[in-house]
Amino acid sequence: MSKAPLTPSPQQLIEKQQRNIENVMTAQNHLFASLEKLVNLNIELFKSSLDEVAAQSQKVGQLQVH
């Protein structure tokens, strides 16, 4: 005697779809948080580079005056 294939109920399909949506949303949140951290690191690096260039320019300016 063969068993009939198990077909998920509409409620099971809805629950699975909700879990899938929650998983996608969680992944997106992690992605955006990581992207935000990366952008902030790049901004800090850029600011640091500008500060370094300004300090070097100031030193060069002082050498040229003397």
N, CA, C and O atoms as a GROMACS GRO file, in nm:
protein
  264
    1MET      N    1   0.084  -0.116   0.000
    1MET     CA    2   0.000   0.000   0.000
    1MET      C    3   0.089   0.124   0.000
    1MET      O    4   0.173   0.139   0.089
    2SER      N    5   0.074   0.214  -0.100
    2SER     CA    6   0.156   0.334  -0.107
    2SER      C    7   0.085   0.449  -0.037
    2SER      O    8  -0.037   0.459  -0.035
    3LYS      N    9   0.169   0.534   0.020
    3LYS     CA   10   0.114   0.651   0.088
    3LYS      C   11   0.100   0.766  -0.011
    3LYS      O   12   0.180   0.781  -0.103
    4ALA      N   13  -0.002   0.845   0.010
    4ALA     CA   14  -0.021   0.963  -0.074
    4ALA      C   15   0.086   1.066  -0.038
    4ALA      O   16   0.124   1.076   0.079
    5PRO      N   17   0.136   1.142  -0.135
    5PRO     CA   18   0.237   1.244  -0.102
    5PRO      C   19   0.180   1.347  -0.006
    5PRO      O   20   0.064   1.388  -0.014
    6LEU      N   21   0.267   1.387   0.085
    6LEU     CA   22   0.223   1.487   0.182
    6LEU      C   23   0.224   1.625   0.119
    6LEU      O   24   0.327   1.672   0.070
    7THR      N   25   0.111   1.687   0.121
    7THR     CA   26   0.098   1.822   0.067
    7THR      C   27   0.082   1.918   0.184
    7THR      O   28  -0.005   1.898   0.270
    8PRO      N   29   0.165   2.020   0.188
    8PRO     CA   30   0.152   2.114   0.301
    8PRO      C   31   0.018   2.187   0.296
    8PRO      O   32  -0.036   2.216   0.189
    9SER      N   33  -0.031   2.216   0.412
    9SER     CA   34  -0.157   2.290   0.421
    9SER      C   35  -0.132   2.437   0.388
    9SER      O   36  -0.017   2.483   0.393
   10PRO      N   37  -0.236   2.509   0.356
   10PRO     CA   38  -0.218   2.653   0.329
   10PRO      C   39  -0.154   2.725   0.448
   10PRO      O   40  -0.071   2.814   0.430
   11GLN      N   41  -0.193   2.686   0.569
   11GLN     CA   42  -0.136   2.749   0.689
   11GLN      C   43   0.015   2.722   0.697
   11GLN      O   44   0.092   2.811   0.733
   12GLN      N   45   0.057   2.601   0.664
   12GLN     CA   46   0.199   2.567   0.666
   12GLN      C   47   0.276   2.648   0.561
   12GLN      O   48   0.387   2.694   0.585
   13LEU      N   49   0.214   2.664   0.444
   13LEU     CA   50   0.277   2.743   0.339
   13LEU      C   51   0.293   2.889   0.383
   13LEU      O   52   0.397   2.950   0.359
   14ILE      N   53   0.191   2.943   0.446
   14ILE     CA   54   0.196   3.081   0.494
   14ILE      C   55   0.304   3.096   0.600
   14ILE      O   56   0.381   3.193   0.596
   15GLU      N   57   0.311   3.002   0.694
   15GLU     CA   58   0.412   3.009   0.799
   15GLU      C   59   0.553   3.000   0.741
   15GLU      O   60   0.644   3.072   0.783
   16LYS      N   61   0.570   2.912   0.643
   16LYS     CA   62   0.702   2.898   0.581
   16LYS      C   63   0.738   3.027   0.507
   16LYS      O   64   0.853   3.072   0.514
   17GLN      N   65   0.644   3.085   0.438
   17GLN     CA   66   0.669   3.209   0.366
   17GLN      C   67   0.704   3.321   0.463
   17GLN      O   68   0.792   3.402   0.436
   18GLN      N   69   0.635   3.327   0.577
   18GLN     CA   70   0.666   3.428   0.677
   18GLN      C   71   0.808   3.411   0.731
   18GLN      O   72   0.880   3.509   0.750
   19ARG      N   73   0.848   3.286   0.756
   19ARG     CA   74   0.985   3.259   0.803
   19ARG      C   75   1.087   3.301   0.697
   19ARG      O   76   1.191   3.358   0.730
   20ASN      N   77   1.056   3.272   0.572
   20ASN     CA   78   1.147   3.311   0.463
   20ASN      C   79   1.161   3.463   0.456
   20ASN      O   80   1.271   3.514   0.439
   21ILE      N   81   1.051   3.534   0.470
   21ILE     CA   82   1.054   3.680   0.467
   21ILE      C   83   1.135   3.733   0.586
   21ILE      O   84   1.215   3.824   0.570
   22GLU      N   85   1.115   3.676   0.703
   22GLU     CA   86   1.191   3.717   0.821
   22GLU      C   87   1.340   3.692   0.801
   22GLU      O   88   1.423   3.775   0.841
   23ASN      N   89   1.375   3.579   0.741
   23ASN     CA   90   1.516   3.549   0.714
   23ASN      C   91   1.577   3.649   0.616
   23ASN      O   92   1.690   3.694   0.634
   24VAL      N   93   1.502   3.684   0.513
   24VAL     CA   94   1.551   3.782   0.416
   24VAL      C   95   1.568   3.919   0.483
   24VAL      O   96   1.668   3.987   0.460
   25MET      N   97   1.472   3.957   0.566
   25MET     CA   98   1.481   4.086   0.635
   25MET      C   99   1.601   4.089   0.730
   25MET      O  100   1.671   4.190   0.739
   26THR      N  101   1.625   3.980   0.800
   26THR     CA  102   1.740   3.972   0.890
   26THR      C  103   1.870   3.984   0.811
   26THR      O  104   1.961   4.056   0.852
   27ALA      N  105   1.879   3.915   0.700
   27ALA     CA  106   1.998   3.923   0.616
   27ALA      C  107   2.019   4.064   0.563
   27ALA      O  108   2.131   4.114   0.560
   28GLN      N  109   1.911   4.130   0.522
   28GLN     CA  110   1.922   4.268   0.473
   28GLN      C  111   1.968   4.361   0.584
   28GLN      O  112   2.052   4.449   0.560
   29ASN      N  113   1.916   4.343   0.704
   29ASN     CA  114   1.956   4.428   0.816
   29ASN      C  115   2.105   4.412   0.845
   29ASN      O  116   2.174   4.510   0.871
   30HIS      N  117   2.154   4.288   0.841
   30HIS     CA  118   2.296   4.264   0.863
   30HIS      C  119   2.379   4.327   0.750
   30HIS      O  120   2.484   4.386   0.775
   31LEU      N  121   2.331   4.315   0.629
   31LEU     CA  122   2.401   4.372   0.514
   31LEU      C  123   2.410   4.524   0.527
   31LEU      O  124   2.517   4.582   0.508
   32PHE      N  125   2.299   4.588   0.559
   32PHE     CA  126   2.299   4.734   0.571
   32PHE      C  127   2.382   4.781   0.689
   32PHE      O  128   2.449   4.884   0.680
   33ALA      N  129   2.381   4.708   0.799
   33ALA     CA  130   2.464   4.743   0.915
   33ALA      C  131   2.612   4.733   0.878
   33ALA      O  132   2.691   4.820   0.915
   34SER      N  133   2.648   4.629   0.806
   34SER     CA  134   2.787   4.613   0.763
   34SER      C  135   2.827   4.722   0.664
   34SER      O  136   2.938   4.775   0.671
   35LEU      N  137   2.738   4.755   0.575
   35LEU     CA  138   2.765   4.862   0.478
   35LEU      C  139   2.782   4.995   0.549
   35LEU      O  140   2.870   5.074   0.514
   36GLU      N  141   2.699   5.020   0.649
   36GLU     CA  142   2.711   5.144   0.727
   36GLU      C  143   2.846   5.152   0.797
   36GLU      O  144   2.910   5.257   0.799
   37LYS      N  145   2.890   5.040   0.855
   37LYS     CA  146   3.021   5.037   0.921
   37LYS      C  147   3.132   5.064   0.821
   37LYS      O  148   3.226   5.138   0.850
   38LEU      N  149   3.122   5.005   0.703
   38LEU     CA  150   3.224   5.025   0.600
   38LEU      C  151   3.229   5.171   0.556
   38LEU      O  152   3.338   5.228   0.541
   39VAL      N  153   3.114   5.232   0.536
   39VAL     CA  154   3.109   5.373   0.496
   39VAL      C  155   3.170   5.460   0.606
   39VAL      O  156   3.248   5.551   0.577
   40ASN      N  157   3.135   5.432   0.732
   40ASN     CA  158   3.191   5.510   0.842
   40ASN      C  159   3.342   5.495   0.851
   40ASN      O  160   3.413   5.592   0.878
   41LEU      N  161   3.393   5.374   0.829
   41LEU     CA  162   3.538   5.353   0.829
   41LEU      C  163   3.604   5.432   0.716
   41LEU      O  164   3.709   5.493   0.736
   42ASN      N  165   3.543   5.432   0.599
   42ASN     CA  166   3.598   5.507   0.487
   42ASN      C  167   3.597   5.657   0.514
   42ASN      O  168   3.690   5.728   0.477
   43ILE      N  169   3.493   5.706   0.578
   43ILE     CA  170   3.486   5.848   0.613
   43ILE      C  171   3.596   5.883   0.712
   43ILE      O  172   3.664   5.985   0.698
   44GLU      N  173   3.614   5.798   0.814
   44GLU     CA  174   3.719   5.823   0.912
   44GLU      C  175   3.857   5.819   0.848
   44GLU      O  176   3.944   5.901   0.881
   45LEU      N  177   3.878   5.727   0.757
   45LEU     CA  178   4.005   5.719   0.686
   45LEU      C  179   4.028   5.844   0.603
   45LEU      O  180   4.140   5.897   0.600
   46PHE      N  181   3.926   5.891   0.536
   46PHE     CA  182   3.937   6.012   0.455
   46PHE      C  183   3.969   6.132   0.542
   46PHE      O  184   4.056   6.213   0.507
   47LYS      N  185   3.900   6.145   0.656
   47LYS     CA  186   3.928   6.256   0.749
   47LYS      C  187   4.071   6.249   0.799
   47LYS      O  188   4.140   6.351   0.804
   48SER      N  189   4.116   6.130   0.835
   48SER     CA  190   4.252   6.112   0.883
   48SER      C  191   4.353   6.150   0.775
   48SER      O  192   4.454   6.214   0.804
   49SER      N  193   4.326   6.111   0.652
   49SER     CA  194   4.415   6.145   0.541
   49SER      C  195   4.420   6.296   0.521
   49SER      O  196   4.527   6.352   0.496
   50LEU      N  197   4.306   6.362   0.530
   50LEU     CA  198   4.303   6.507   0.515
   50LEU      C  199   4.382   6.574   0.627
   50LEU      O  200   4.456   6.670   0.602
   51ASP      N  201   4.368   6.526   0.749
   51ASP     CA  202   4.443   6.581   0.862
   51ASP      C  203   4.593   6.564   0.840
   51ASP      O  204   4.672   6.654   0.868
   52GLU      N  205   4.631   6.448   0.790
   52GLU     CA  206   4.773   6.421   0.764
   52GLU      C  207   4.827   6.512   0.654
   52GLU      O  208   4.937   6.566   0.666
   53VAL      N  209   4.750   6.529   0.549
   53VAL     CA  210   4.792   6.618   0.439
   53VAL      C  211   4.803   6.761   0.490
   53VAL      O  212   4.897   6.833   0.455
   54ALA      N  213   4.708   6.803   0.572
   54ALA     CA  214   4.712   6.938   0.626
   54ALA      C  215   4.835   6.958   0.714
   54ALA      O  216   4.901   7.062   0.706
   55ALA      N  217   4.867   6.860   0.796
   55ALA     CA  218   4.985   6.869   0.882
   55ALA      C  219   5.112   6.874   0.798
   55ALA      O  220   5.202   6.954   0.827
   56GLN      N  221   5.121   6.792   0.696
   56GLN     CA  222   5.239   6.792   0.608
   56GLN      C  223   5.250   6.924   0.533
   56GLN      O  224   5.360   6.977   0.516
   57SER      N  225   5.138   6.977   0.487
   57SER     CA  226   5.139   7.105   0.416
   57SER      C  227   5.184   7.217   0.508
   57SER      O  228   5.258   7.306   0.466
   58GLN      N  229   5.142   7.211   0.631
   58GLN     CA  230   5.182   7.312   0.728
   58GLN      C  231   5.333   7.306   0.753
   58GLN      O  232   5.399   7.410   0.761
   59LYS      N  233   5.387   7.185   0.764
   59LYS     CA  234   5.531   7.169   0.781
   59LYS      C  235   5.608   7.224   0.662
   59LYS      O  236   5.708   7.294   0.678
   60VAL      N  237   5.561   7.194   0.542
   60VAL     CA  238   5.626   7.242   0.419
   60VAL      C  239   5.620   7.395   0.416
   60VAL      O  240   5.717   7.461   0.380
   61GLY      N  241   5.506   7.449   0.452
   61GLY     CA  242   5.491   7.595   0.456
   61GLY      C  243   5.585   7.659   0.554
   61GLY      O  244   5.641   7.765   0.526
   62GLN      N  245   5.605   7.599   0.667
   62GLN     CA  246   5.697   7.652   0.768
   62GLN      C  247   5.842   7.643   0.718
   62GLN      O  248   5.920   7.734   0.746
   63LEU      N  249   5.877   7.539   0.648
   63LEU     CA  250   6.014   7.524   0.595
   63LEU      C  251   6.042   7.630   0.488
   63LEU      O  252   6.153   7.684   0.481
   64GLN      N  253   5.941   7.661   0.406
   64GLN     CA  254   5.961   7.757   0.300
   64GLN      C  255   5.975   7.899   0.354
   64GLN      O  256   6.042   7.983   0.293
   65VAL      N  257   5.912   7.926   0.467
   65VAL     CA  258   5.918   8.060   0.527
   65VAL      C  259   6.057   8.085   0.582
   65VAL      O  260   6.108   8.197   0.574
   66HIS      N  261   6.120   7.982   0.638
   66HIS     CA  262   6.252   8.001   0.701
   66HIS      C  263   6.356   8.004   0.600
   66HIS      O  264   6.474   8.019   0.632
   0.00000   0.00000   0.00000
